[in-house]
Amino acid sequence: MTSDRLLAAGGQQGRPLIVTEDEGLLDDLLRLCAAAGAEPEVSPGLPAGRGSWEGAPLVLVGDDAAHRLRGAARRAGVLLVGRDLDDHAVWRQAVDIGADHVLFLPDAESWLVDRIADAVEGVGRQALTVGVIGGRGGAGASTLACALAVTAARAGQRTMLIDGDPLGGGLDVLLGGEGADGLRWPAFAQSRGRVGGGALEESLPELHSLRVLSWDRGDSVVIPPEAMRSVLSAARRRGGVVVVDLPRRVDDAAAEALAQLDAGLLVVPAELRAVAAAHRVAASAAMVLRDLRVVVRGPCGAGLDDEEIARLLGLPLAGELRPEPGLMDALEGGAPPGSSARGPLARFCSAFWEQALAGGGGAAPSGRGPSGEAMGTGSTGDAWGGKGGVTG
């Protein structure tokens, strides 16, 4: 983590328990806990207070102390830590104490740091992560990305919006929060390894009940793919919904973001030239992202309708997004995209999330409805924000 402010923002949600009297092993485990941002409790055996054993998010037991835990109440999250791969007795010790895993240092250090950090953060179901890409310049991808985030937050989802397009001008501006306190992308440009999900969330500006990672108005900063991987992984570990606004040019950082998406939406205006441009964008994105769908921005005309555009691109149809009267005036007045609950943007986004989050989250729905109809047509398309679902 490259920012003291970011480090300070994360909060402890539980203290791991270390059980060992081996000073060398204890030093190593304390070092790994520090790397994971955790301050552990240390005991030579079963703690006197039952709460420490039962309430710790993770218990790290040295092979020297395993015999002291025989008879302790069985619980999940117990790891037996050894040093000698040839010590076959360690496996019997693991059975005796009901350990979930046996691991050996130093080989398992990286894995253990991640496990400690996950336990302390209380990591559960990962966020449903959706990317939005413009088929051509000015297609409206950033507007749709913001509207998706605003709609999800309004529905009570924990929501993070990530601006993956360094040339887009900043999503905080589009949301009317360019002056809001919080970190921007330059603070994360040198991030490597694991970034704390809670620390990331608390460090970002909060706008319209969602967290936003945007660009500042300073000099251009290159975000390496390692930084994109670390930041987006941290965002996803917080659960809820993550929306990523992506550039049309798939560089290394954009490819890293695409690799972490559950689904992508390609916004294509209903124009022949836009369809031609979107072919190239779709070809690049589809090399990394398996689930890419078309959002046709209407009105359709000149012999092109939403289904024909999806056919020409060879992609599933997510739906047609009709024009929203008064959108530019609303944006200039400080209202974010999707703020009008009755407008086409909000209706499209609400229908999208209703389907994508069905069943409590996880992977986005497939490109076909329950009866096999292509999404975006008939009653199934209406539920997804097809023609009937987004008319103005």
N, C-alpha and C positions, 0 to 999 in steps of 0.2 A: 504494500500500500504506500502510495507516494505522498499522502497528505496527512499531517497530524490531526487536522480537523476531521478527516474521514475516519481515522482510527478512533478518535474520541467519541464518535457518534454511535458506535456499536455498543449494545448493552448485553451483559451476561444474563442468560436465562436458566443457568444451572451450572453446578461445579462438578467436573469429573472427579472420580475417586481413584487414587493410586494406592495400591496395597503392595508394599515391598519394604524390605530392610536392606536390600542390595544398593549401596550408595552409588555405584557406577550406573546401575540401571535407573535408579531414581533421577540422577542427573540428566540422563538421556530423555526420560519421560517428561520431566519438567521442561526441558528445552523444546520438545515437540508440542507440549501444551501451550507454551508461549507462542510458538509459530502459528498455532491455530487460534490464538486470541483467547485462551482459556486459562483461568486461575484455579488449579485443582486443590482438592483436599487430600492430604497424605496420611496414611495410617499403616502401622506395621502388620496389622491383622484386621479381623472383623471389627468395624468401629463400635464403640460402646453404645452410641446412640443409633437406634434402628433406622432413624430417618435418613442418615447418611448413606447407608447401604441400599435402602429401597428407593430413595429419592434422587440419587445421582443419575444424570442422563447416560453416563458411561462409566464402567469400572475397569481399570487396567490393573491386572494382577500379575506381579512378578512370579516367575516359576519358583523362586525361593520361598514364597509365602502362600502358595496354593494350599498346602496342608492345613493352614490355619483357618481356612474357610469351609472345611468340611462340616456339614450340618447347617450351614447358613441357608436361609430361604432362597429357593431358586428364583432367578429373575433374568430378564433379557438384558442384553447390552454388556455382558461380561466378556472381556478379552484377556486371554492368557498370553503373557509376553515372555519369550525366552531368548537365548543367545546361541544355543548350541543345536544346530540342525540334526546332529546325530544323537541327541538325547531322546530316546524313545519313551522315556518315562513321562515326558511332558504331555503326551496324548492321553495317558491314563489320568493325569492330574486334571486335564480339561474335562474329561467325562465326570470326574468326581465333583467338580464345582459347577458343572452345567455351563461351561463357557461356550459362547457363540462361535468364537474363532480362536485359533492358535496362530501367533505370528512371531517372527524372529527379526531382531534388529541386528544390523542396520538395514537389511534388505527391504523391510516393510515400512520404513519411515514415512515415505510420501503418502502411502495408503492410510497410515495411522493418523497423520495430520488431518487429512480430509475427513476421516471418520470422527475425530474429536470435534472438529469445527461443525460438522453436521449435527452432532449430538447437542452441542451447546446452543446452536441456532434453532434447534427444534425443527429441523427440516422435515417436511411431509411431502404431499403431492406437488410436483413441479408445476409451474405456471403453464397455461395454454399460451403458446407463443405464435403470433401471427405477424407476418411481414407484408408490407404494401409497397408496390413498385409501380412507377409510371411507365406506360408503354411508349410514351414520348414526352418531351418536355412540356410542362404545363398541363399534364393530363389530370391533375387533381389528386395525386397520390398522397401528398402531405395533408391535404384537407381531409381525405378519407381516414388517414391514420389517426389524426387528432379526433375526428368524430367517433371512431371506434373506441378510443381510449376514454373520451368523455362519457360515452354511452355506457361503457362497462362500469366506470366509477359510479355513475348515477344509479346503476342497478345494484350497487353494494359490493362489487368485486374489488379486491385489492388490485390496483392497476398501476403499471409502470409503462411510460412511453419513452422509447429510445430513438433518438435522431441519428440514423446511420448515414445521412447524406451531408457531407461537410460543405457542399455548395448550395444547400437549400435555404440558407438564411437564418435557420434556427427555429425549431418548433415552439420555443418559448415565446417568440415574437407572435406566431400565429395564434397562440393561446392568450396573448395579451399580458405575458409575464416576463418580459425581457429584463425588468429591473428586480425580479424576485431574488431573494437571498438563496444561496445554495451553489454547489459545485457544478461545473460544466466539463465537457470532454477533455480540455487540456489538463485537468487535474488527474485524469486517468490514463494519459497517453503512455506512461511508463509502467503501467500495471502488469505484473507477471504472476503466474501461479494463482493462488486462491484469493479472491476478494470476498470479504464478509458481506453476506446478503443484507443483514440488518444495518450494518454500517453504511452500505451503499444507499439503501432506501432513505435513511435518516439524513444523509448528507445532501440529497437532491432537493431542488425547489418543489414545493407542493402547490399545484395550481388546479383548481376545480376538482379537488378531492383525489387527485392522482399525482404521482411523482414523475418528473420529467428530467431526462438526461439530454441536454441540448448542447449547442455550440455557443461560444461567446462571440463577441464582435472583434476579437483581437486577430493577430496574424494566424494564417492557416497552419493547422497542426495535423500531422500525419498520424493516424491511429494504426499501429501495427496489428496484425491479426491476433497476436498473443493477448493484447489488451482487449480487443473486442471479445475474444473467447472468455477471458476472465470476468469481464463486466457482465456480459450477457448470461453467463452461467450463474453468477451471483443473483442477477435479477430473477432468473427462472426459479432458483431455489426458494424464493419468498412465496411462491404459489400465486394463485389468482390468475391474472391476465398480464401478458407483456405484448405490447404492440411496437413493431420496429418499422420506421420509415426508411426505405432503402434507396440507394442511388441506382440509376439505370445502368451505369457502367459497373460491372462486377469485378472489382479489384480484390486483393487478398483479404482485406478486412470485411468487405461485403460478402465474399464467399464463406467466411467464417460465420457471419451472421445467418446466412441462408442455411448453413448446415445445422443450425440449432432451432430452426423454425418447425412448427407442426404443420403450418399451411401458409401459403402465400397468395395474395390477391394482386393481379396485374390489372391496373386501371387503363382502359383503352377508350378514348373518345370514338364515337361512331363516325369515323372518317376513313376513307381508303388509305390516305397517307399515314394516318396514325396506326392502322392495322399493319402496314408494311414495316413501320418502325418497330412496332411491338413484336414482330416476328424475331428480330435480332435480339431484343431484350429477353424474350421468352426462351430462346435457344440457349443463351448464356445462363440464365437463372435455373433452367430445368436440368442443367448438368450437375447441379448441387442439390436442388430442392425437388423432391418427388411430387409433392402435392401443391401444384400451382394452378390457380383458377382465374377466370376472366371476370372482371367487373366492367360492363359496358356503360360508358357515360353518355347518356342520351342528350338531346333527342336523336332517335335513329331516323335515317332518311337516305335518299339517293340509292335505294335498293339494298341497303344494309340494315339488318336488324340484329338483335343481340345473339340469337342462335346462329345466324350466318357468320358473324364475327368470331364466335367461339369455334365454329367449324373450320374457318380459314386458319385460325391459330392452332388448331389441333389440341385445344385445352377444354376442360369442363367449364361450364358457365355458372358463375356465382350469382348473377343477376344483372339487371339493368338499373342504373342509378339515374333518375330523372333530374332535371335542373331544379334548384331550390331558389324560389323568388326571394329577393332581399338578402341573399347570403353575404354579398360584399358589404352592404350597409351594416349588417349585423357585426361582421368582423371589424370594420372600422370603428364601431361603437364599443368594442371590447368583448363581445360575446363570442365564445369559442365555437368552432364547427360542431354541429350536432346538438347545440344547446336548445334548439327549437324541437321539442319532443314530437310535434306533429309534422315536422318537415321531412322531405324525402331522405336526407342524410340520416337523421336519427331513426327513422323507421327501417331503413335498410340495415343499419348497424344493430338495432334491437333484434331484428329477425335473424341476423347472422349469429349473434351471441346466443340467442335462444336455442338454435340448432347446434352450434359448436360446443356449448357448455352442457348440452343434454347429458344427463347421467352423472353430473357432478364434476365435470372437467375431464382432462386427459386429451387424447388425440382429437383433432377436428374431424367432423363427419366426412364420409367418403363423398365422391362426386356423384353418387346416385342415391335416390331416396329409398324408403323401405320397400317400395313396390318395383324398384328398378328404373323409375323414371329419371331422366337426366335432370340434375339440379338446375333450376332456373326456368322450368317449364311446368305448366299445369299447377295443381294444388301444391305439389312438393316445392316447386320454384317459388310460389307465393310465400311459403313459410320461410324460405331462405332469403327472401328479399328479391324475388324475381319481379316480373312485370307487375303483377297485382300488388306486390308488397311495398313498392317504392314510388308509386305514381304520385305526382305532386298535385 
